[in-house]
Amino acid sequence: MSSEQNLRGAAWMTLGMLGYVVNDAFVKKTVEDLDLFQTIFIRGLILVALLTLLARARGDHHRLRMLRDRRVGARIAIEAIGTCFFLLALSNLALADMTAVLQLVPLAVTFAAARLLREQVDWIRVATVLAGFVGVLFVVRPGSEGSSPWFLAAFAVVVLVTIRELVTKKISAEIPSLVIALGTGLVITVMGGVVSIFEGWGSIEAEHLLLLAAAAGFLSVGYVASVNAVRVGDMSFTASFRYSILLFAIVLQIIVFGEVPDAMSLIGSGIVGATGLFSLHRERAVLATVRRG
């Protein structure tokens, strides 16, 4: 991929991470009152309605038959399984801690891209991802009092997300990202509805609907932007911009939940932010050199 494509991929990835983490915050806030899968089902109904309207506005609704593509089907199945593990972990871990574990994904994706997709990964890209991971360790601190067996569910998500991204890279460019997002939303909504029958339903208030409408809006951004990021740039480059989600998560943890991270978490977040800025600066420098040449 060219440096210009990588920069676009980085922008898409950062936007996707913002969409995901704001959705997570609204969901976590809602499940304080409602059962988890009831929450997912209601959010899913809003999400599917929103994405359907967008698909019709863009003329992509005529391409829904492309959901029968086997790679799209595999991606959606992996997403659904990963969502189950993710929601279990999210319900039992602090938002910043949960997000921090998922920052193993850039490491896994970078090495998977190098070994399986034959992307050219130099030592600087690897060092940048590893530096970001060090920042994550400052936040998670394995073996500390904050450790929990629910971290295992988060680690399962890391594996599944890595596989999902490899599958996404192989999906034909003719299939719109919005269609893939809509298919994903449909499956997860149905899953939430089925499980909610056994889990039970609580009383729904206007505040819950507003929170879930906001969650659905941000999740739609996360779905579409993250697919675009994988398609546009090198996975080994855009992977490091997944670290931006940790910064967003800590800010939201302060604003939404009133929980101020400790000094170690803030140091780790600073390291994560620095790695992203370095990657962005380096790719811009490469692009400027190419243009001058």
Backbone as CSV, one residue per row, in Angstrom:
resi,resn,N_x,N_y,N_z,CA_x,CA_y,CA_z,C_x,C_y,C_z
1,MET,0.837,-1.189,0.000,0.000,0.000,0.000,0.883,1.254,0.000
2,SER,0.378,2.354,-0.601,1.112,3.602,-0.592,0.973,4.284,0.761
3,SER,1.851,5.269,1.012,1.781,5.999,2.279,0.470,6.760,2.392
4,GLU,-0.021,7.287,1.257,-1.286,8.009,1.286,-2.436,7.091,1.703
5,GLN,-2.448,5.859,1.187,-3.474,4.886,1.567,-3.346,4.506,3.038
6,ASN,-2.104,4.380,3.498,-1.901,4.041,4.907,-2.414,5.137,5.829
7,LEU,-2.208,6.408,5.429,-2.699,7.517,6.246,-4.227,7.528,6.286
8,ARG,-4.853,7.233,5.157,-6.312,7.143,5.149,-6.769,5.977,6.026
9,GLY,-6.047,4.856,5.932,-6.374,3.705,6.765,-6.249,4.035,8.244
10,ALA,-5.217,4.808,8.596,-5.020,5.204,9.997,-6.173,6.080,10.483
11,ALA,-6.626,6.994,9.616,-7.744,7.867,9.983,-9.024,7.054,10.185
12,TRP,-9.271,6.104,9.287,-10.443,5.239,9.426,-10.360,4.426,10.714
13,MET,-9.169,3.894,11.007,-9.012,3.061,12.201,-9.262,3.870,13.468
14,THR,-8.724,5.087,13.529,-8.917,5.939,14.701,-10.392,6.276,14.881
15,LEU,-11.065,6.590,13.769,-12.497,6.881,13.840,-13.275,5.648,14.297
16,GLY,-12.894,4.486,13.785,-13.556,3.249,14.185,-13.403,2.972,15.665
17,MET,-12.200,3.191,16.201,-11.965,2.957,17.618,-12.790,3.914,18.474
18,LEU,-12.925,5.153,18.022,-13.760,6.109,18.744,-15.210,5.630,18.758
19,GLY,-15.696,5.166,17.608,-17.059,4.668,17.541,-17.292,3.492,18.463
20,TYR,-16.360,2.549,18.476,-16.507,1.365,19.317,-16.516,1.706,20.804
21,VAL,-15.581,2.538,21.218,-15.443,2.760,22.658,-16.571,3.615,23.211
22,VAL,-17.105,4.556,22.418,-18.255,5.326,22.894,-19.475,4.410,22.993
23,ASN,-19.634,3.522,22.010,-20.698,2.518,22.101,-20.540,1.694,23.373
24,ASP,-19.326,1.240,23.654,-19.082,0.421,24.841,-19.490,1.155,26.113
25,ALA,-19.170,2.441,26.174,-19.492,3.222,27.361,-21.003,3.321,27.568
26,PHE,-21.742,3.572,26.482,-23.193,3.671,26.595,-23.821,2.329,26.966
27,VAL,-23.290,1.243,26.401,-23.807,-0.091,26.732,-23.527,-0.407,28.195
28,LYS,-22.312,-0.138,28.635,-21.948,-0.431,30.028,-22.818,0.375,30.988
29,LYS,-23.135,1.604,30.597,-24.010,2.437,31.430,-25.424,1.860,31.465
30,THR,-25.900,1.360,30.336,-27.268,0.827,30.251,-27.422,-0.467,31.035
31,VAL,-26.404,-1.336,30.994,-26.532,-2.642,31.666,-26.452,-2.512,33.187
32,GLU,-26.277,-1.303,33.673,-26.412,-1.093,35.113,-27.873,-1.283,35.536
33,ASP,-28.811,-1.084,34.584,-30.242,-1.193,34.874,-30.923,-2.347,34.142
34,LEU,-30.478,-2.631,32.902,-31.124,-3.652,32.083,-30.233,-4.873,31.935
35,ASP,-30.836,-6.013,31.605,-30.061,-7.215,31.339,-29.243,-7.025,30.062
36,LEU,-28.120,-7.730,29.982,-27.151,-7.513,28.911,-27.739,-7.757,27.518
37,PHE,-28.336,-8.920,27.309,-28.771,-9.253,25.959,-30.058,-8.529,25.562
38,GLN,-30.832,-8.107,26.526,-31.944,-7.209,26.237,-31.390,-5.903,25.676
39,THR,-30.323,-5.435,26.304,-29.663,-4.218,25.849,-29.138,-4.372,24.431
40,ILE,-28.497,-5.498,24.168,-27.934,-5.735,22.836,-29.030,-5.819,21.780
41,PHE,-30.148,-6.447,22.130,-31.250,-6.594,21.173,-31.852,-5.236,20.822
42,ILE,-32.130,-4.426,21.814,-32.729,-3.108,21.557,-31.761,-2.231,20.771
43,ARG,-30.501,-2.230,21.195,-29.498,-1.461,20.436,-29.410,-1.969,19.000
44,GLY,-29.478,-3.280,18.828,-29.375,-3.868,17.503,-30.513,-3.464,16.592
45,LEU,-31.739,-3.397,17.128,-32.878,-2.973,16.320,-32.666,-1.553,15.785
46,ILE,-32.161,-0.690,16.650,-31.898,0.698,16.237,-30.766,0.734,15.214
47,LEU,-29.726,-0.066,15.467,-28.575,-0.115,14.566,-28.979,-0.588,13.174
48,VAL,-29.740,-1.679,13.105,-30.159,-2.228,11.814,-31.031,-1.228,11.063
49,ALA,-31.935,-0.551,11.783,-32.780,0.461,11.138,-31.927,1.591,10.573
50,LEU,-30.949,2.028,11.335,-30.065,3.113,10.886,-29.244,2.707,9.668
51,LEU,-28.637,1.526,9.713,-27.808,1.077,8.604,-28.647,0.794,7.355
52,THR,-29.875,0.328,7.549,-30.759,0.089,6.410,-31.098,1.403,5.712
53,LEU,-31.381,2.437,6.487,-31.656,3.749,5.903,-30.442,4.280,5.142
54,LEU,-29.258,4.097,5.717,-28.037,4.547,5.044,-27.799,3.768,3.755
55,ALA,-28.043,2.460,3.802,-27.855,1.625,2.621,-28.803,2.042,1.498
56,ARG,-30.048,2.341,1.857,-31.008,2.788,0.850,-30.607,4.140,0.283
57,ALA,-30.143,5.035,1.136,-29.729,6.369,0.684,-28.545,6.288,-0.283
58,ARG,-27.657,5.332,-0.050,-26.473,5.160,-0.908,-26.725,4.219,-2.084
59,GLY,-27.880,3.577,-2.101,-28.174,2.633,-3.171,-27.527,1.277,-2.972
60,ASP,-27.026,1.021,-1.770,-26.338,-0.246,-1.501,-27.301,-1.368,-1.120
61,HIS,-28.585,-1.036,-0.899,-29.520,-2.077,-0.482,-29.735,-3.129,-1.566
62,HIS,-29.430,-2.768,-2.821,-29.558,-3.738,-3.909,-28.445,-4.786,-3.871
63,ARG,-27.431,-4.533,-3.035,-26.287,-5.442,-2.967,-26.331,-6.365,-1.749
64,LEU,-27.451,-6.379,-1.057,-27.548,-7.210,0.142,-27.365,-8.693,-0.163
65,ARG,-27.636,-9.076,-1.410,-27.426,-10.482,-1.792,-25.966,-10.886,-1.652
66,MET,-25.064,-9.896,-1.628,-23.635,-10.182,-1.473,-23.312,-10.740,-0.094
67,LEU,-24.266,-10.665,0.829,-24.048,-11.229,2.158,-23.898,-12.742,2.097
68,ARG,-24.286,-13.345,0.952,-24.145,-14.793,0.792,-22.706,-15.199,0.484
69,ASP,-21.841,-14.216,0.237,-20.426,-14.512,-0.005,-19.851,-15.246,1.212
70,ARG,-19.104,-16.317,0.971,-18.644,-17.155,2.086,-17.683,-16.413,3.020
71,ARG,-16.877,-15.506,2.456,-15.956,-14.760,3.325,-16.725,-13.774,4.205
72,VAL,-17.748,-13.153,3.639,-18.580,-12.256,4.438,-19.277,-13.046,5.537
73,GLY,-19.792,-14.224,5.197,-20.447,-15.075,6.181,-19.499,-15.485,7.297
74,ALA,-18.261,-15.825,6.925,-17.271,-16.213,7.930,-16.948,-15.040,8.847
75,ARG,-16.817,-13.851,8.257,-16.505,-12.669,9.062,-17.616,-12.381,10.057
76,ILE,-18.865,-12.469,9.599,-19.998,-12.190,10.470,-20.075,-13.217,11.604
77,ALA,-19.830,-14.491,11.296,-19.861,-15.533,12.321,-18.792,-15.283,13.385
78,ILE,-17.588,-14.932,12.936,-16.497,-14.645,13.874,-16.846,-13.436,14.727
79,GLU,-17.429,-12.424,14.097,-17.827,-11.211,14.822,-18.849,-11.545,15.907
80,ALA,-19.807,-12.405,15.581,-20.854,-12.757,16.542,-20.275,-13.483,17.753
81,ILE,-19.391,-14.436,17.498,-18.763,-15.176,18.602,-17.901,-14.235,19.444
82,GLY,-17.129,-13.398,18.756,-16.287,-12.442,19.464,-17.103,-11.481,20.312
83,THR,-18.270,-11.084,19.815,-19.131,-10.175,20.560,-19.600,-10.803,21.867
84,CYS,-19.907,-12.102,21.837,-20.320,-12.792,23.066,-19.235,-12.715,24.133
85,PHE,-18.011,-13.046,23.751,-16.898,-12.972,24.697,-16.668,-11.539,25.162
86,PHE,-16.768,-10.603,24.206,-16.515,-9.203,24.524,-17.521,-8.680,25.545
87,LEU,-18.787,-8.978,25.346,-19.818,-8.473,26.240,-19.692,-9.062,27.641
88,LEU,-19.316,-10.335,27.712,-19.096,-10.949,29.018,-17.970,-10.247,29.767
89,ALA,-16.881,-9.966,29.042,-15.751,-9.282,29.675,-16.109,-7.849,30.040
90,LEU,-16.800,-7.159,29.116,-17.163,-5.761,29.348,-18.039,-5.596,30.585
91,SER,-18.895,-6.589,30.839,-19.809,-6.509,31.978,-19.100,-6.746,33.315
92,ASN,-17.893,-7.288,33.267,-17.213,-7.679,34.504,-15.855,-7.019,34.714
93,LEU,-15.441,-6.170,33.773,-14.167,-5.481,33.897,-14.369,-3.981,33.782
94,ALA,-13.451,-3.208,34.333,-13.471,-1.762,34.127,-13.258,-1.472,32.640
95,LEU,-13.886,-0.417,32.146,-13.822,-0.099,30.718,-12.384,0.058,30.231
96,ALA,-11.564,0.782,30.976,-10.186,0.998,30.548,-9.380,-0.296,30.570
97,ASP,-9.607,-1.150,31.595,-8.885,-2.420,31.682,-9.274,-3.351,30.535
98,MET,-10.578,-3.417,30.254,-11.059,-4.243,29.160,-10.449,-3.781,27.835
99,THR,-10.458,-2.478,27.627,-9.915,-1.912,26.396,-8.424,-2.165,26.293
100,ALA,-7.743,-2.104,27.420,-6.295,-2.296,27.423,-5.906,-3.685,26.949
101,VAL,-6.625,-4.712,27.413,-6.309,-6.079,26.997,-6.441,-6.218,25.485
102,LEU,-7.433,-5.557,24.930,-7.664,-5.669,23.490,-6.540,-5.036,22.672
103,GLN,-5.656,-4.338,23.357,-4.537,-3.747,22.622,-3.449,-4.767,22.302
104,LEU,-3.708,-6.030,22.658,-2.871,-7.105,22.133,-3.157,-7.329,20.644
105,VAL,-4.323,-6.854,20.203,-4.708,-7.051,18.799,-3.687,-6.478,17.824
106,PRO,-3.193,-5.241,18.019,-2.192,-4.734,17.068,-0.969,-5.638,16.915
107,LEU,-0.507,-6.203,18.028,0.621,-7.137,17.957,0.263,-8.352,17.109
108,ALA,-0.878,-8.946,17.422,-1.299,-10.151,16.714,-1.533,-9.869,15.232
109,VAL,-2.180,-8.758,14.926,-2.474,-8.409,13.533,-1.197,-8.116,12.754
110,THR,-0.261,-7.412,13.371,0.989,-7.073,12.690,1.752,-8.327,12.278
111,PHE,1.887,-9.260,13.203,2.639,-10.478,12.887,1.858,-11.394,11.946
112,ALA,0.541,-11.396,12.069,-0.274,-12.191,11.139,-0.157,-11.640,9.725
113,ALA,-0.152,-10.312,9.600,-0.027,-9.692,8.279,1.325,-10.014,7.651
114,ALA,2.357,-10.026,8.485,3.704,-10.317,7.965,3.832,-11.775,7.540
115,ARG,3.280,-12.680,8.314,3.465,-14.105,8.032,2.464,-14.639,7.006
116,LEU,1.221,-14.189,7.093,0.180,-14.782,6.260,-0.156,-13.963,5.022
117,LEU,-0.034,-12.627,5.116,-0.339,-11.775,3.970,0.904,-11.269,3.259
118,ARG,2.063,-11.601,3.802,3.347,-11.229,3.209,3.530,-9.714,3.093
119,GLU,2.948,-8.965,4.036,3.188,-7.525,4.047,4.620,-7.261,4.497
120,GLN,5.204,-6.173,3.945,6.555,-5.790,4.331,6.513,-5.055,5.669
121,VAL,6.992,-5.715,6.695,6.960,-5.144,8.044,8.392,-4.931,8.512
122,ASP,8.828,-3.670,8.573,10.202,-3.403,9.007,10.275,-3.354,10.534
123,TRP,11.503,-3.257,11.034,11.696,-3.338,12.477,11.096,-2.138,13.204
124,ILE,10.998,-0.997,12.512,10.437,0.191,13.160,8.947,-0.003,13.441
125,ARG,8.211,-0.610,12.491,6.793,-0.874,12.726,6.617,-1.833,13.894
126,VAL,7.440,-2.862,13.924,7.354,-3.834,15.019,7.682,-3.170,16.351
127,ALA,8.740,-2.355,16.364,9.139,-1.680,17.599,8.047,-0.727,18.084
128,THR,7.375,-0.069,17.151,6.296,0.852,17.513,5.144,0.112,18.169
129,VAL,4.773,-1.021,17.595,3.680,-1.815,18.162,4.064,-2.348,19.542
130,LEU,5.318,-2.814,19.666,5.785,-3.330,20.954,5.815,-2.234,22.009
131,ALA,6.216,-1.028,21.617,6.235,0.095,22.562,4.823,0.405,23.047
132,GLY,3.866,0.347,22.127,2.478,0.553,22.523,2.009,-0.507,23.487
133,PHE,2.461,-1.736,23.267,2.082,-2.833,24.150,2.656,-2.625,25.550
134,VAL,3.858,-2.097,25.635,4.443,-1.777,26.944,3.537,-0.788,27.676
135,GLY,3.025,0.197,26.932,2.099,1.154,27.530,0.867,0.467,28.074
136,VAL,0.371,-0.525,27.338,-0.799,-1.284,27.780,-0.512,-2.012,29.088
137,LEU,0.689,-2.583,29.209,1.044,-3.310,30.430,1.025,-2.396,31.658
138,PHE,1.337,-1.116,31.464,1.264,-0.164,32.569,-0.171,-0.049,33.081
139,VAL,-1.134,-0.194,32.170,-2.539,-0.057,32.546,-3.067,-1.348,33.166
140,VAL,-2.791,-2.494,32.491,-3.350,-3.772,32.936,-2.652,-4.318,34.159
141,ARG,-1.288,-4.219,34.172,-0.470,-4.708,35.274,-0.841,-6.136,35.666
142,PRO,-0.503,-7.124,34.829,-0.837,-8.530,35.131,-0.310,-8.941,36.501
143,GLY,-1.134,-9.649,37.253,-0.729,-10.096,38.584,-1.047,-9.107,39.679
144,SER,-1.575,-7.918,39.298,-1.920,-6.942,40.316,-3.244,-7.304,40.971
145,GLU,-3.642,-6.537,41.969,-4.894,-6.812,42.661,-6.088,-6.665,41.735
146,GLY,-5.904,-5.899,40.646,-7.008,-5.676,39.725,-7.192,-6.797,38.722
147,SER,-6.325,-7.806,38.762,-6.439,-8.891,37.803,-7.727,-9.682,38.065
148,SER,-8.290,-10.258,37.006,-9.564,-10.964,37.116,-9.597,-12.094,36.104
149,PRO,-10.269,-13.206,36.433,-10.399,-14.296,35.467,-11.168,-13.873,34.221
150,TRP,-11.915,-12.778,34.316,-12.657,-12.307,33.150,-11.732,-11.769,32.072
151,PHE,-10.464,-11.542,32.414,-9.491,-11.143,31.388,-9.338,-12.237,30.337
152,LEU,-9.594,-13.501,30.701,-9.485,-14.602,29.737,-10.478,-14.423,28.594
153,ALA,-11.667,-13.924,28.900,-12.650,-13.657,27.849,-12.141,-12.570,26.916
154,ALA,-11.463,-11.596,27.482,-10.900,-10.528,26.657,-9.798,-11.060,25.745
155,PHE,-8.988,-11.991,26.262,-7.928,-12.578,25.428,-8.517,-13.392,24.280
156,ALA,-9.659,-14.045,24.514,-10.326,-14.781,23.431,-10.752,-13.823,22.326
157,VAL,-11.181,-12.631,22.713,-11.578,-11.623,21.726,-10.390,-11.232,20.849
158,VAL,-9.210,-11.138,21.444,-8.007,-10.783,20.692,-7.774,-11.767,19.543
159,VAL,-7.875,-13.044,19.846,-7.672,-14.079,18.833,-8.718,-13.965,17.726
160,LEU,-9.963,-13.805,18.117,-11.051,-13.758,17.152,-10.982,-12.506,16.274
161,VAL,-10.618,-11.381,16.860,-10.509,-10.148,16.068,-9.394,-10.270,15.027
162,THR,-8.295,-10.885,15.411,-7.188,-11.070,14.472,-7.623,-11.917,13.274
163,ILE,-8.323,-13.005,13.562,-8.824,-13.852,12.476,-9.824,-13.077,11.616
164,ARG,-10.685,-12.302,12.261,-11.683,-11.509,11.535,-11.030,-10.545,10.554
165,GLU,-9.953,-9.905,10.995,-9.292,-8.928,10.126,-8.633,-9.599,8.922
166,LEU,-8.071,-10.777,9.134,-7.479,-11.517,8.018,-8.549,-11.898,6.993
167,VAL,-9.715,-12.290,7.486,-10.818,-12.630,6.585,-11.310,-11.381,5.853
168,THR,-11.405,-10.255,6.565,-11.875,-9.007,5.963,-10.991,-8.587,4.803
169,LYS,-9.688,-8.776,4.972,-8.744,-8.374,3.919,-8.988,-9.149,2.635
170,LYS,-9.559,-10.337,2.734,-9.786,-11.191,1.568,-11.154,-10.961,0.917
171,ILE,-12.014,-10.158,1.536,-13.347,-9.912,0.970,-13.232,-9.011,-0.255
172,SER,-13.983,-9.330,-1.298,-13.949,-8.557,-2.538,-14.285,-7.094,-2.290
173,ALA,-13.552,-6.210,-2.960,-13.785,-4.767,-2.831,-15.133,-4.360,-3.401
174,GLU,-15.757,-5.230,-4.184,-17.060,-4.927,-4.772,-18.176,-4.953,-3.725
175,ILE,-17.918,-5.570,-2.600,-18.924,-5.650,-1.534,-18.768,-4.435,-0.627
176,PRO,-19.756,-3.539,-0.572,-19.636,-2.320,0.234,-19.442,-2.612,1.720
177,SER,-18.649,-1.780,2.370,-18.436,-1.935,3.811,-19.746,-1.795,4.570
178,LEU,-20.653,-0.948,4.073,-21.931,-0.743,4.733,-22.764,-2.022,4.726
179,VAL,-22.676,-2.779,3.648,-23.404,-4.048,3.559,-22.851,-5.046,4.581
180,ILE,-21.527,-5.097,4.696,-20.900,-5.986,5.679,-21.326,-5.597,7.097
181,ALA,-21.355,-4.287,7.363,-21.768,-3.798,8.681,-23.220,-4.160,8.966
182,LEU,-24.082,-4.020,7.955,-25.495,-4.342,8.136,-25.694,-5.829,8.418
183,GLY,-24.975,-6.675,7.685,-25.068,-8.115,7.928,-24.618,-8.477,9.325
184,THR,-23.552,-7.851,9.772,-23.054,-8.088,11.132,-24.086,-7.667,12.167
185,GLY,-24.659,-6.472,11.957,-25.660,-5.964,12.880,-26.876,-6.855,12.973
186,LEU,-27.323,-7.398,11.837,-28.485,-8.281,11.808,-28.252,-9.542,12.648
187,VAL,-27.099,-10.170,12.442,-26.805,-11.418,13.147,-26.695,-11.193,14.661
188,ILE,-26.012,-10.151,15.053,-25.831,-9.890,16.483,-27.151,-9.493,17.136
189,THR,-28.001,-8.781,16.393,-29.317,-8.425,16.925,-30.171,-9.661,17.155
190,VAL,-30.189,-10.562,16.196,-30.945,-11.810,16.347,-30.403,-12.611,17.527
191,MET,-29.090,-12.682,17.635,-28.468,-13.399,18.744,-28.896,-12.801,20.080
192,GLY,-28.859,-11.473,20.165,-29.276,-10.811,21.394,-30.728,-11.068,21.731
193,GLY,-31.583,-11.064,20.697,-32.998,-11.303,20.922,-33.273,-12.700,21.435
194,VAL,-32.612,-13.698,20.850,-32.825,-15.090,21.263,-32.373,-15.300,22.707
195,VAL,-31.182,-14.837,23.035,-30.659,-15.039,24.393,-31.487,-14.265,25.417
196,SER,-31.987,-13.080,25.018,-32.757,-12.259,25.965,-34.042,-12.940,26.408
197,ILE,-34.569,-13.862,25.591,-35.783,-14.598,25.960,-35.537,-15.412,27.232
198,PHE,-34.347,-15.993,27.341,-34.005,-16.821,28.499,-33.466,-15.984,29.656
199,GLU,-32.882,-14.838,29.321,-32.289,-13.989,30.345,-33.342,-13.167,31.075
200,GLY,-34.416,-12.820,30.377,-35.463,-11.996,30.985,-35.330,-10.533,30.596
201,TRP,-36.434,-9.796,30.766,-36.468,-8.384,30.402,-36.793,-7.524,31.608
202,GLY,-36.137,-6.372,31.647,-36.424,-5.393,32.682,-37.272,-4.270,32.120
203,SER,-37.672,-3.358,32.975,-38.483,-2.215,32.565,-37.624,-1.217,31.787
204,ILE,-38.093,-0.823,30.617,-37.342,0.086,29.747,-37.866,1.504,29.908
205,GLU,-36.969,2.435,30.142,-37.339,3.835,30.281,-36.759,4.650,29.127
206,ALA,-37.241,5.881,29.006,-36.806,6.759,27.906,-35.296,6.968,27.940
207,GLU,-34.722,7.054,29.134,-33.273,7.255,29.261,-32.504,6.099,28.630
208,HIS,-33.008,4.875,28.821,-32.347,3.704,28.247,-32.375,3.760,26.723
209,LEU,-33.505,4.156,26.162,-33.629,4.232,24.705,-32.690,5.289,24.130
210,LEU,-32.551,6.392,24.832,-31.636,7.439,24.361,-30.187,6.949,24.392
211,LEU,-29.819,6.277,25.470,-28.464,5.737,25.577,-28.182,4.723,24.476
212,LEU,-29.164,3.851,24.204,-28.955,2.804,23.207,-29.010,3.356,21.791
213,ALA,-29.778,4.407,21.567,-29.782,5.050,20.255,-28.410,5.664,19.981
214,ALA,-27.837,6.293,21.005,-26.496,6.862,20.858,-25.471,5.757,20.631
215,ALA,-25.614,4.649,21.385,-24.697,3.518,21.220,-24.780,2.966,19.808
216,ALA,-25.989,2.831,19.277,-26.179,2.301,17.922,-25.535,3.202,16.881
217,GLY,-25.668,4.509,17.061,-25.060,5.446,16.116,-23.555,5.323,16.089
218,PHE,-22.944,5.273,17.263,-21.487,5.167,17.324,-21.000,3.793,16.874
219,LEU,-21.785,2.747,17.167,-21.386,1.414,16.737,-21.406,1.305,15.213
220,SER,-22.383,1.945,14.567,-22.423,1.938,13.101,-21.175,2.589,12.524
221,VAL,-20.724,3.652,13.164,-19.471,4.303,12.748,-18.300,3.342,12.926
222,GLY,-18.278,2.660,14.075,-17.196,1.717,14.341,-17.160,0.585,13.341
223,TYR,-18.312,0.007,13.020,-18.379,-1.099,12.067,-17.822,-0.690,10.695
224,VAL,-18.366,0.390,10.148,-17.992,0.792,8.789,-16.544,1.270,8.726
225,ALA,-16.138,2.081,9.693,-14.789,2.639,9.672,-13.724,1.558,9.838
226,SER,-13.967,0.578,10.702,-12.955,-0.459,10.927,-12.799,-1.360,9.705
227,VAL,-13.900,-1.631,8.992,-13.803,-2.413,7.758,-13.017,-1.630,6.716
228,ASN,-13.323,-0.343,6.581,-12.599,0.494,5.617,-11.117,0.557,5.934
229,ALA,-10.780,0.623,7.233,-9.375,0.725,7.630,-8.575,-0.486,7.169
230,VAL,-9.149,-1.675,7.350,-8.459,-2.902,6.950,-8.318,-2.972,5.438
231,ARG,-9.319,-2.480,4.729,-9.296,-2.561,3.272,-8.355,-1.541,2.642
232,VAL,-8.224,-0.373,3.261,-7.494,0.737,2.634,-5.988,0.628,2.845
233,GLY,-5.540,0.413,4.070,-4.110,0.462,4.363,-3.516,-0.892,4.696
234,ASP,-2.194,-0.913,4.884,-1.513,-2.124,5.347,-1.999,-2.446,6.756
235,MET,-2.376,-3.691,6.991,-2.816,-4.085,8.323,-1.715,-3.866,9.359
236,SER,-0.481,-4.070,8.948,0.641,-3.924,9.876,0.869,-2.468,10.270
237,PHE,0.380,-1.530,9.445,0.511,-0.108,9.783,-0.694,0.384,10.573
238,THR,-1.890,0.121,10.051,-3.093,0.627,10.713,-3.316,-0.036,12.069
239,ALA,-2.710,-1.203,12.280,-2.912,-1.915,13.553,-2.518,-1.063,14.748
240,SER,-1.444,-0.302,14.634,-0.977,0.484,15.775,-1.971,1.570,16.177
241,PHE,-2.828,1.986,15.249,-3.795,3.034,15.564,-4.990,2.495,16.343
242,ARG,-5.019,1.179,16.534,-6.001,0.624,17.453,-5.720,1.085,18.877
243,TYR,-4.493,1.455,19.156,-4.152,1.912,20.494,-4.919,3.173,20.881
244,SER,-5.420,3.917,19.894,-6.164,5.138,20.209,-7.388,4.847,21.065
245,ILE,-7.915,3.630,20.984,-9.116,3.292,21.754,-8.856,3.360,23.251
246,LEU,-7.622,3.083,23.670,-7.288,3.142,25.094,-7.373,4.585,25.594
247,LEU,-6.903,5.522,24.785,-6.969,6.927,25.168,-8.423,7.387,25.268
248,PHE,-9.220,6.995,24.266,-10.633,7.354,24.296,-11.317,6.733,25.510
249,ALA,-10.964,5.488,25.833,-11.609,4.777,26.940,-11.330,5.449,28.280
250,ILE,-10.111,5.897,28.474,-9.768,6.533,29.745,-10.501,7.856,29.907
251,VAL,-10.594,8.609,28.814,-11.339,9.872,28.862,-12.801,9.610,29.208
252,LEU,-13.403,8.597,28.567,-14.805,8.274,28.832,-15.000,7.717,30.243
253,GLN,-14.009,6.979,30.728,-14.116,6.438,32.083,-14.208,7.576,33.091
254,ILE,-13.492,8.656,32.810,-13.529,9.824,33.693,-14.856,10.561,33.556
255,ILE,-15.284,10.801,32.300,-16.476,11.620,32.040,-17.767,10.885,32.383
256,VAL,-17.891,9.625,31.925,-19.151,8.897,32.067,-19.283,8.223,33.431
257,PHE,-18.200,7.595,33.900,-18.294,6.800,35.127,-17.665,7.488,36.346
258,GLY,-17.013,8.621,36.124,-16.419,9.352,37.231,-15.260,8.637,37.888
259,GLU,-14.591,7.746,37.129,-13.464,6.980,37.661,-12.160,7.547,37.090
260,VAL,-11.333,8.068,37.969,-10.069,8.662,37.531,-8.961,7.608,37.576
261,PRO,-8.302,7.320,36.441,-7.226,6.319,36.417,-6.064,6.742,37.308
262,ASP,-5.305,5.754,37.772,-4.150,6.069,38.602,-2.969,6.520,37.724
263,ALA,-1.863,6.856,38.393,-0.703,7.409,37.681,-0.130,6.428,36.661
264,MET,-0.086,5.130,37.013,0.466,4.135,36.094,-0.362,4.046,34.814
265,SER,-1.682,4.122,34.960,-2.554,4.074,33.791,-2.339,5.291,32.905
266,LEU,-2.146,6.431,33.523,-1.926,7.647,32.752,-0.575,7.603,32.025
267,ILE,0.449,7.038,32.696,1.758,6.887,32.047,1.638,5.953,30.849
268,GLY,0.947,4.825,31.059,0.751,3.878,29.970,0.007,4.504,28.811
269,SER,-0.997,5.304,29.107,-1.756,5.974,28.055,-0.881,6.955,27.288
270,GLY,0.013,7.609,28.016,0.939,8.532,27.353,1.858,7.802,26.378
271,ILE,2.333,6.628,26.775,3.184,5.825,25.891,2.409,5.410,24.652
272,VAL,1.163,4.977,24.854,0.316,4.558,23.729,0.100,5.712,22.766
273,GLY,-0.212,6.884,23.311,-0.421,8.049,22.457,0.827,8.416,21.675
274,ALA,1.978,8.319,22.316,3.236,8.668,21.654,3.541,7.721,20.494
275,THR,3.233,6.435,20.655,3.503,5.488,19.564,2.646,5.801,18.340
276,GLY,1.392,6.181,18.578,0.528,6.529,17.462,1.000,7.772,16.739
277,LEU,1.406,8.786,17.494,1.909,10.021,16.883,3.191,9.767,16.095
278,PHE,4.042,8.884,16.626,5.281,8.563,15.913,4.981,7.866,14.586
279,SER,4.069,6.901,14.618,3.715,6.189,13.389,3.157,7.142,12.347
280,LEU,2.301,8.046,12.789,1.697,9.012,11.880,2.754,9.937,11.283
281,HIS,3.670,10.416,12.127,4.730,11.300,11.652,5.635,10.594,10.647
282,ARG,5.959,9.345,10.930,6.858,8.601,10.036,6.218,8.378,8.671
283,GLU,4.952,8.019,8.652,4.291,7.755,7.373,4.113,9.042,6.576
284,ARG,3.855,10.132,7.266,3.752,11.425,6.574,5.094,11.818,5.960
285,ALA,6.168,11.526,6.693,7.495,11.842,6.176,7.798,11.032,4.917
286,VAL,7.408,9.744,4.922,7.593,8.903,3.741,6.791,9.442,2.566
287,LEU,5.558,9.856,2.820,4.698,10.395,1.764,5.282,11.672,1.194
288,ALA,5.800,12.550,2.096,6.410,13.805,1.619,7.627,13.533,0.756
289,THR,8.433,12.535,1.132,9.619,12.173,0.345,9.239,11.678,-1.035
290,VAL,8.188,10.842,-1.075,7.717,10.309,-2.370,7.233,11.426,-3.268
291,ARG,6.501,12.377,-2.711,5.962,13.482,-3.505,7.072,14.386,-4.029
292,ARG,8.097,14.606,-3.194,9.225,15.436,-3.667,9.991,14.756,-4.781
293,GLY,10.042,13.384,-4.670,10.773,12.619,-5.682,10.066,12.582,-7.004
